[in-house]
Amino acid sequence: MSFNLDNITRENVKGLNPYSSARDEYVSDGSTMVFLDANENPFENGVNRYPDPQQRGLKTILAEQKGIKEENILLGNGSDEVLDLLFRAFCEPKVDNIITLPPTYGMYKVLSGINMVKNREVLLTNDFQPNVSEIKKAIDEHTKLLFICSPNNPTGNSFSTKIIDELLNSFNGLVVIDEAYVDFSSEESWMSKLGDYPNVVITQTLSKAYGMAGIRLGICIASAEIITVLNKIKPPYNVNQLTQEKATERVLNQQAVKNEINEILVERKKLVNALKTVSFVEVIHDTDANFVLAKVDDATLRYNQLLAKGIVVRNRTTQPLCENTLRFTVGTSEENNIVITALKALSN
Ligand SMILES: *Cc1c(COP(=O)(O)O)cnc(C)c1O
């Protein structure tokens, strides 16, 4: 294979230089520097200054924890912004295309529509793995991005390492591995293989295992060359001051994060075991995430029955390969007891 980043970067992006603010060069080190460069209000209130556009403090901690370099990281306003930047950097509207593997995360398709980039859908196989031969057939010279969501939403399973490896080795565009649920998985992150693949882009988020969906922090991990291209089009202050502070506090408290993940994994097992005893549950799919996809007799009926009891789950019945499935997020022990009790009451 012959991956060449220059060949897949949009012409207009190649010529851009990142917007440079004075604050790119000087970050307050708490010393006696006087900042009269950015027309800010000088009266301190914690957020009167523009945030660090490169989020250096947070990146230093993340790089150390993940065993990568800061130059391999770009942070965004949620993974959704990171994914959008990939479209805008690499996909020429009305010319290029991407490949997604339904049933999967809906945002890839939404972003392809917004960016006027054709979305070629290649269904997963019946055991929810990428269909390598069909994917290869769908690739042409205008295919820029291949989205791999592993563990996959809404199916919950991780994709085979061998299959992902084969796709990385045979595709000359970028393989985007969305690891939003990797912290719940028994599989390792692809981060450790960053050096082996020039075309891999990994996305992670603080929205799931880290319990910070409200602050919007997405993480993009890729070669320094890819990160440099993305930095050219990133809005300078895309990660606000409050988010940088909250995220820093949280990632420094790994023990609290690990404890919550462990509790969620225990609860996941409890939920799976309970679902096995529910008469109208037909299949419980293996999960590597913080949710369980289950096939029931009539998903819309069961969805409405749960709703009437004040319980909101996700009805995935309209998704391909997901007929009559419901997706249950693993909640607290109390919340899971409520849904289990409700399911048992409906089960006779
Ligand atoms: C929840 C989720 C995300 C998270 O997106 P954010 O914008 O970071 O909140 C990303 N990818 C998948 C597959 C998800 O399910």
The ligand as an SDF file (V2000), in Angstrom:
LIG
                    3D

 15 15  0  0  0  0  0  0  0  0999 V2000
  -21.0800    8.7090   22.4450 C   0  0  0  0  0  0  0  0  0  0  0  0
  -20.2050    8.5050   21.2670 C   0  0  0  0  0  0  0  0  0  0  0  0
  -19.2210    9.4310   20.9460 C   0  0  0  0  0  0  0  0  0  0  0  0
  -19.0150   10.6410   21.8070 C   0  0  0  0  0  0  0  0  0  0  0  0
  -19.1310   11.8110   21.1360 O   0  0  0  0  0  0  0  0  0  0  0  0
  -18.7860   13.1680   21.9110 P   0  0  0  0  0  0  0  0  0  0  0  0
  -19.0190   14.1930   20.8660 O   0  0  0  0  0  0  0  0  0  0  0  0
  -17.3360   13.0650   22.3100 O   0  0  0  0  0  0  0  0  0  0  0  0
  -19.6870   13.2690   23.0880 O   0  0  0  0  0  0  0  0  0  0  0  0
  -18.3920    9.1840   19.8730 C   0  0  0  0  0  0  0  0  0  0  0  0
  -18.5320    8.0630   19.1400 N   0  0  0  0  0  0  0  0  0  0  0  0
  -19.4530    7.1430   19.4340 C   0  0  0  0  0  0  0  0  0  0  0  0
  -19.5340    5.8980   18.6390 C   0  0  0  0  0  0  0  0  0  0  0  0
  -20.3360    7.3410   20.4950 C   0  0  0  0  0  0  0  0  0  0  0  0
  -21.2760    6.4200   20.7640 O   0  0  0  0  0  0  0  0  0  0  0  0
  1  2  1  0
  2  3  1  0
  2 14  2  0
  3  4  1  0
  3 10  2  0
  4  5  1  0
  5  6  1  0
  6  7  2  0
  6  8  1  0
  6  9  1  0
 10 11  1  0
 11 12  2  0
 12 13  1  0
 12 14  1  0
 14 15  1  0
M  END
$$$$
